[in-house]
């Protein structure tokens, strides 16, 4: 089942900032736009609407609202952050 991720924006700011070090993210979607930045890691596999994209440290990518997406990668050290609008 594909989850709807409900993002709670900061009351003082019109966006939600996140930081994580777990690369495995199951399929999900949300109402807002998501901007991602891979700080550390190699060959992050990002599935977006049936297409798989590969990202490495320093890459930035955007996910439009209501697009189904997920992430996976080999075991290792990961760091990434992003913003949901």
N, CA, C and O atoms as a GROMACS GRO file, in nm:
protein
  340
    1UNK      N    1   0.083  -0.118   0.000
    1UNK     CA    2   0.000   0.000   0.000
    1UNK      C    3   0.088   0.125   0.000
    1UNK      O    4   0.186   0.132   0.074
    2UNK      N    5   0.054   0.220  -0.080
    2UNK     CA    6   0.131   0.344  -0.090
    2UNK      C    7   0.078   0.441   0.015
    2UNK      O    8  -0.042   0.470   0.022
    3UNK      N    9   0.169   0.491   0.096
    3UNK     CA   10   0.133   0.579   0.207
    3UNK      C   11   0.126   0.725   0.163
    3UNK      O   12   0.203   0.771   0.079
    4UNK      N   13   0.033   0.797   0.223
    4UNK     CA   14   0.029   0.942   0.208
    4UNK      C   15   0.104   0.999   0.328
    4UNK      O   16   0.062   0.980   0.442
    5UNK      N   17   0.215   1.068   0.302
    5UNK     CA   18   0.293   1.129   0.409
    5UNK      C   19   0.238   1.268   0.436
    5UNK      O   20   0.243   1.356   0.349
    6UNK      N   21   0.184   1.287   0.555
    6UNK     CA   22   0.131   1.418   0.590
    6UNK      C   23   0.242   1.501   0.651
    6UNK      O   24   0.293   1.469   0.758
    7UNK      N   25   0.279   1.608   0.583
    7UNK     CA   26   0.389   1.694   0.625
    7UNK      C   27   0.333   1.811   0.705
    7UNK      O   28   0.243   1.881   0.659
    8UNK      N   29   0.387   1.831   0.824
    8UNK     CA   30   0.345   1.941   0.910
    8UNK      C   31   0.447   2.054   0.899
    8UNK      O   32   0.558   2.042   0.951
    9UNK      N   33   0.410   2.162   0.833
    9UNK     CA   34   0.500   2.276   0.820
    9UNK      C   35   0.519   2.346   0.954
    9UNK      O   36   0.433   2.340   1.042
   10UNK      N   37   0.631   2.412   0.966
   10UNK     CA   38   0.659   2.494   1.082
   10UNK      C   39   0.558   2.610   1.083
   10UNK      O   40   0.532   2.668   0.978
   11UNK      N   41   0.503   2.643   1.198
   11UNK     CA   42   0.402   2.749   1.205
   11UNK      C   43   0.456   2.885   1.162
   11UNK      O   44   0.382   2.968   1.110
   12UNK      N   45   0.586   2.907   1.183
   12UNK     CA   46   0.645   3.037   1.149
   12UNK      C   47   0.701   3.040   1.007
   12UNK      O   48   0.729   3.148   0.955
   13UNK      N   49   0.716   2.924   0.944
   13UNK     CA   50   0.774   2.916   0.810
   13UNK      C   51   0.681   2.836   0.719
   13UNK      O   52   0.612   2.746   0.767
   14UNK      N   53   0.677   2.867   0.590
   14UNK     CA   54   0.585   2.797   0.499
   14UNK      C   55   0.641   2.666   0.443
   14UNK      O   56   0.598   2.621   0.337
   15UNK      N   57   0.735   2.604   0.514
   15UNK     CA   58   0.793   2.479   0.467
   15UNK      C   59   0.839   2.395   0.586
   15UNK      O   60   0.842   2.441   0.700
   16UNK      N   61   0.873   2.270   0.556
   16UNK     CA   62   0.923   2.176   0.656
   16UNK      C   63   1.061   2.129   0.612
   16UNK      O   64   1.075   2.077   0.501
   17UNK      N   65   1.162   2.146   0.695
   17UNK     CA   66   1.298   2.101   0.664
   17UNK      C   67   1.320   1.966   0.733
   17UNK      O   68   1.280   1.947   0.847
   18UNK      N   69   1.386   1.873   0.663
   18UNK     CA   70   1.417   1.744   0.724
   18UNK      C   71   1.560   1.703   0.695
   18UNK      O   72   1.622   1.748   0.598
   19UNK      N   73   1.612   1.618   0.780
   19UNK     CA   74   1.746   1.562   0.768
   19UNK      C   75   1.735   1.417   0.812
   19UNK      O   76   1.668   1.387   0.911
   20UNK      N   77   1.801   1.326   0.740
   20UNK     CA   78   1.794   1.183   0.775
   20UNK      C   79   1.921   1.112   0.731
   20UNK      O   80   1.998   1.164   0.650
   21UNK      N   81   1.942   0.993   0.785
   21UNK     CA   82   2.056   0.911   0.744
   21UNK      C   83   2.013   0.769   0.708
   21UNK      O   84   2.098   0.680   0.698
   22UNK      N   85   1.884   0.746   0.690
   22UNK     CA   86   1.833   0.616   0.647
   22UNK      C   87   1.796   0.627   0.500
   22UNK      O   88   1.715   0.711   0.462
   23UNK      N   89   1.854   0.542   0.419
   23UNK     CA   90   1.831   0.554   0.275
   23UNK      C   91   1.702   0.485   0.230
   23UNK      O   92   1.647   0.521   0.126
   24UNK      N   93   1.654   0.389   0.304
   24UNK     CA   94   1.536   0.314   0.262
   24UNK      C   95   1.408   0.391   0.297
   24UNK      O   96   1.376   0.410   0.414
   25UNK      N   97   1.337   0.434   0.194
   25UNK     CA   98   1.210   0.504   0.212
   25UNK      C   99   1.106   0.432   0.126
   25UNK      O  100   1.121   0.427   0.004
   26UNK      N  101   1.002   0.377   0.187
   26UNK     CA  102   0.900   0.307   0.108
   26UNK      C  103   0.821   0.404   0.020
   26UNK      O  104   0.828   0.526   0.039
   27UNK      N  105   0.747   0.349  -0.076
   27UNK     CA  106   0.666   0.433  -0.164
   27UNK      C  107   0.571   0.520  -0.082
   27UNK      O  108   0.505   0.473   0.010
   28UNK      N  109   0.567   0.647  -0.118
   28UNK     CA  110   0.477   0.740  -0.052
   28UNK      C  111   0.456   0.862  -0.141
   28UNK      O  112   0.521   0.875  -0.245
   29UNK      N  113   0.369   0.949  -0.100
   29UNK     CA  114   0.343   1.074  -0.172
   29UNK      C  115   0.297   1.176  -0.069
   29UNK      O  116   0.260   1.141   0.042
   30UNK      N  117   0.299   1.304  -0.108
   30UNK     CA  118   0.250   1.409  -0.021
   30UNK      C  119   0.196   1.523  -0.105
   30UNK      O  120   0.216   1.529  -0.226
   31UNK      N  121   0.127   1.613  -0.039
   31UNK     CA  122   0.058   1.723  -0.108
   31UNK      C  123   0.153   1.829  -0.163
   31UNK      O  124   0.123   1.893  -0.263
   32UNK      N  125   0.267   1.849  -0.097
   32UNK     CA  126   0.356   1.957  -0.137
   32UNK      C  127   0.473   1.914  -0.224
   32UNK      O  128   0.494   1.795  -0.249
   33UNK      N  129   0.547   2.011  -0.271
   33UNK     CA  130   0.669   1.990  -0.350
   33UNK      C  131   0.783   1.957  -0.254
   33UNK      O  132   0.790   2.011  -0.143
   34UNK      N  133   0.872   1.868  -0.296
   34UNK     CA  134   0.984   1.826  -0.212
   34UNK      C  135   1.115   1.851  -0.287
   34UNK      O  136   1.131   1.809  -0.402
   35UNK      N  137   1.208   1.920  -0.221
   35UNK     CA  138   1.341   1.945  -0.276
   35UNK      C  139   1.440   1.866  -0.192
   35UNK      O  140   1.444   1.882  -0.070
   36UNK      N  141   1.520   1.780  -0.256
   36UNK     CA  142   1.613   1.690  -0.186
   36UNK      C  143   1.758   1.721  -0.219
   36UNK      O  144   1.790   1.767  -0.329
   37UNK      N  145   1.845   1.696  -0.122
   37UNK     CA  146   1.989   1.715  -0.141
   37UNK      C  147   2.061   1.598  -0.075
   37UNK      O  148   2.046   1.574   0.044
   38UNK      N  149   2.141   1.523  -0.154
   38UNK     CA  150   2.218   1.411  -0.101
   38UNK      C  151   2.354   1.464  -0.055
   38UNK      O  152   2.439   1.499  -0.137
   39UNK      N  153   2.372   1.468   0.076
   39UNK     CA  154   2.495   1.520   0.135
   39UNK      C  155   2.606   1.418   0.127
   39UNK      O  156   2.719   1.450   0.091
   40UNK      N  157   2.573   1.292   0.162
   40UNK     CA  158   2.674   1.186   0.166
   40UNK      C  159   2.610   1.056   0.122
   40UNK      O  160   2.501   1.020   0.167
   41UNK      N  161   2.677   0.984   0.034
   41UNK     CA  162   2.627   0.856  -0.015
   41UNK      C  163   2.655   0.840  -0.163
   41UNK      O  164   2.684   0.937  -0.233
   42UNK      N  165   2.645   0.716  -0.208
   42UNK     CA  166   2.677   0.684  -0.346
   42UNK      C  167   2.570   0.592  -0.403
   42UNK      O  168   2.532   0.493  -0.341
   43UNK      N  169   2.522   0.625  -0.519
   43UNK     CA  170   2.422   0.549  -0.594
   43UNK      C  171   2.292   0.531  -0.517
   43UNK      O  172   2.246   0.418  -0.495
   44UNK      N  173   2.234   0.641  -0.476
   44UNK     CA  174   2.098   0.639  -0.421
   44UNK      C  175   2.003   0.612  -0.536
   44UNK      O  176   2.005   0.683  -0.636
   45UNK      N  177   1.922   0.511  -0.522
   45UNK     CA  178   1.824   0.478  -0.626
   45UNK      C  179   1.691   0.539  -0.584
   45UNK      O  180   1.632   0.501  -0.483
   46UNK      N  181   1.645   0.634  -0.663
   46UNK     CA  182   1.524   0.708  -0.632
   46UNK      C  183   1.420   0.674  -0.738
   46UNK      O  184   1.436   0.710  -0.855
   47UNK      N  185   1.313   0.607  -0.698
   47UNK     CA  186   1.206   0.570  -0.791
   47UNK      C  187   1.099   0.678  -0.788
   47UNK      O  188   1.050   0.717  -0.682
   48UNK      N  189   1.064   0.727  -0.905
   48UNK     CA  190   0.967   0.835  -0.918
   48UNK      C  191   0.873   0.804  -1.034
   48UNK      O  192   0.913   0.803  -1.150
   49UNK      N  193   0.747   0.778  -1.000
   49UNK     CA  194   0.646   0.750  -1.102
   49UNK      C  195   0.690   0.641  -1.200
   49UNK      O  196   0.669   0.654  -1.321
   50UNK      N  197   0.751   0.533  -1.148
   50UNK     CA  198   0.790   0.420  -1.231
   50UNK      C  199   0.927   0.428  -1.296
   50UNK      O  200   0.972   0.331  -1.357
   51UNK      N  201   0.996   0.540  -1.285
   51UNK     CA  202   1.131   0.558  -1.338
   51UNK      C  203   1.230   0.556  -1.222
   51UNK      O  204   1.198   0.605  -1.114
   52UNK      N  205   1.348   0.498  -1.243
   52UNK     CA  206   1.451   0.498  -1.139
   52UNK      C  207   1.564   0.591  -1.179
   52UNK      O  208   1.615   0.584  -1.291
   53UNK      N  209   1.602   0.678  -1.086
   53UNK     CA  210   1.711   0.773  -1.106
   53UNK      C  211   1.820   0.742  -1.004
   53UNK      O  212   1.791   0.695  -0.894
   54UNK      N  213   1.945   0.769  -1.040
   54UNK     CA  214   2.059   0.741  -0.953
   54UNK      C  215   2.124   0.874  -0.914
   54UNK      O  216   2.158   0.956  -0.999
   55UNK      N  217   2.142   0.892  -0.782
   55UNK     CA  218   2.200   1.015  -0.731
   55UNK      C  219   2.322   0.984  -0.646
   55UNK      O  220   2.332   0.878  -0.585
   56UNK      N  221   2.415   1.079  -0.642
   56UNK     CA  222   2.538   1.068  -0.564
   56UNK      C  223   2.556   1.196  -0.483
   56UNK      O  224   2.486   1.295  -0.502
   57UNK      N  225   2.652   1.193  -0.391
   57UNK     CA  226   2.680   1.308  -0.305
   57UNK      C  227   2.684   1.437  -0.386
   57UNK      O  228   2.749   1.443  -0.491
   58UNK      N  229   2.615   1.539  -0.338
   58UNK     CA  230   2.613   1.668  -0.405
   58UNK      C  231   2.497   1.688  -0.499
   58UNK      O  232   2.475   1.799  -0.546
   59UNK      N  233   2.421   1.582  -0.528
   59UNK     CA  234   2.308   1.594  -0.620
   59UNK      C  235   2.186   1.652  -0.552
   59UNK      O  236   2.161   1.630  -0.434
   60UNK      N  237   2.109   1.728  -0.630
   60UNK     CA  238   1.984   1.789  -0.586
   60UNK      C  239   1.876   1.746  -0.683
   60UNK      O  240   1.900   1.741  -0.804
   61UNK      N  241   1.756   1.714  -0.632
   61UNK     CA  242   1.644   1.679  -0.719
   61UNK      C  243   1.513   1.723  -0.656
   61UNK      O  244   1.503   1.743  -0.535
   62UNK      N  245   1.413   1.737  -0.741
   62UNK     CA  246   1.283   1.789  -0.703
   62UNK      C  247   1.176   1.683  -0.729
   62UNK      O  248   1.180   1.612  -0.829
   63UNK      N  249   1.080   1.674  -0.638
   63UNK     CA  250   0.964   1.586  -0.655
   63UNK      C  251   0.840   1.674  -0.652
   63UNK      O  252   0.818   1.749  -0.556
   64UNK      N  253   0.762   1.665  -0.756
   64UNK     CA  254   0.642   1.746  -0.763
   64UNK      C  255   0.535   1.692  -0.668
   64UNK      O  256   0.542   1.577  -0.625
   65UNK      N  257   0.438   1.773  -0.637
   65UNK     CA  258   0.332   1.731  -0.546
   65UNK      C  259   0.255   1.612  -0.602
   65UNK      O  260   0.234   1.600  -0.723
   66UNK      N  261   0.215   1.524  -0.514
   66UNK     CA  262   0.134   1.404  -0.543
   66UNK      C  263   0.204   1.302  -0.631
   66UNK      O  264   0.136   1.216  -0.688
   67UNK      N  265   0.335   1.306  -0.645
   67UNK     CA  266   0.408   1.204  -0.721
   67UNK      C  267   0.451   1.092  -0.626
   67UNK      O  268   0.505   1.118  -0.518
   68UNK      N  269   0.426   0.970  -0.666
   68UNK     CA  270   0.464   0.854  -0.586
   68UNK      C  271   0.615   0.834  -0.601
   68UNK      O  272   0.666   0.831  -0.713
   69UNK      N  273   0.685   0.821  -0.487
   69UNK     CA  274   0.830   0.806  -0.492
   69UNK      C  275   0.880   0.723  -0.374
   69UNK      O  276   0.812   0.709  -0.273
   70UNK      N  277   1.001   0.669  -0.391
   70UNK     CA  278   1.067   0.590  -0.287
   70UNK      C  279   1.218   0.599  -0.308
   70UNK      O  280   1.264   0.646  -0.412
   71UNK      N  281   1.293   0.554  -0.208
   71UNK     CA  282   1.440   0.558  -0.219
   71UNK      C  283   1.498   0.430  -0.163
   71UNK      O  284   1.442   0.369  -0.072
   72UNK      N  285   1.612   0.388  -0.220
   72UNK     CA  286   1.683   0.271  -0.171
   72UNK      C  287   1.831   0.283  -0.209
   72UNK      O  288   1.868   0.364  -0.293
   73UNK      N  289   1.912   0.202  -0.145
   73UNK     CA  290   2.054   0.203  -0.173
   73UNK      C  291   2.123   0.095  -0.092
   73UNK      O  292   2.064   0.035  -0.002
   74UNK      N  293   2.247   0.070  -0.125
   74UNK     CA  294   2.326  -0.030  -0.053
   74UNK      C  295   2.357   0.019   0.087
   74UNK      O  296   2.355   0.139   0.115
   75UNK      N  297   2.386  -0.074   0.175
   75UNK     CA  298   2.426  -0.039   0.312
   75UNK      C  299   2.548   0.051   0.307
   75UNK      O  300   2.637   0.031   0.224
   76UNK      N  301   2.552   0.148   0.394
   76UNK     CA  302   2.664   0.241   0.397
   76UNK      C  303   2.626   0.364   0.475
   76UNK      O  304   2.524   0.368   0.543
   77UNK      N  305   2.711   0.464   0.463
   77UNK     CA  306   2.684   0.589   0.534
   77UNK      C  307   2.607   0.684   0.442
   77UNK      O  308   2.648   0.709   0.328
   78UNK      N  309   2.496   0.734   0.492
   78UNK     CA  310   2.409   0.822   0.415
   78UNK      C  311   2.376   0.946   0.495
   78UNK      O  312   2.361   0.941   0.617
   79UNK      N  313   2.366   1.056   0.426
   79UNK     CA  314   2.315   1.181   0.485
   79UNK      C  315   2.241   1.255   0.375
   79UNK      O  316   2.293   1.274   0.266
   80UNK      N  317   2.120   1.296   0.405
   80UNK     CA  318   2.047   1.378   0.309
   80UNK      C  319   1.949   1.468   0.382
   80UNK      O  320   1.908   1.441   0.495
   81UNK      N  321   1.914   1.573   0.316
   81UNK     CA  322   1.820   1.668   0.372
   81UNK      C  323   1.732   1.722   0.263
   81UNK      O  324   1.753   1.698   0.144
   82UNK      N  325   1.632   1.793   0.306
   82UNK     CA  326   1.542   1.849   0.206
   82UNK      C  327   1.439   1.940   0.269
   82UNK      O  328   1.436   1.963   0.390
   83UNK      N  329   1.355   1.989   0.181
   83UNK     CA  330   1.249   2.081   0.221
   83UNK      C  331   1.121   2.038   0.153
   83UNK      O  332   1.120   2.009   0.034
   84UNK      N  333   1.012   2.035   0.229
   84UNK     CA  334   0.878   2.014   0.174
   84UNK      C  335   0.803   2.146   0.182
   84UNK      O  336   0.798   2.209   0.288
   85UNK      N  337   0.745   2.186   0.071
   85UNK     CA  338   0.668   2.311   0.065
   85UNK      C  339   0.522   2.280   0.066
   85UNK      O  340   0.439   2.372   0.062
   0.00000   0.00000   0.00000
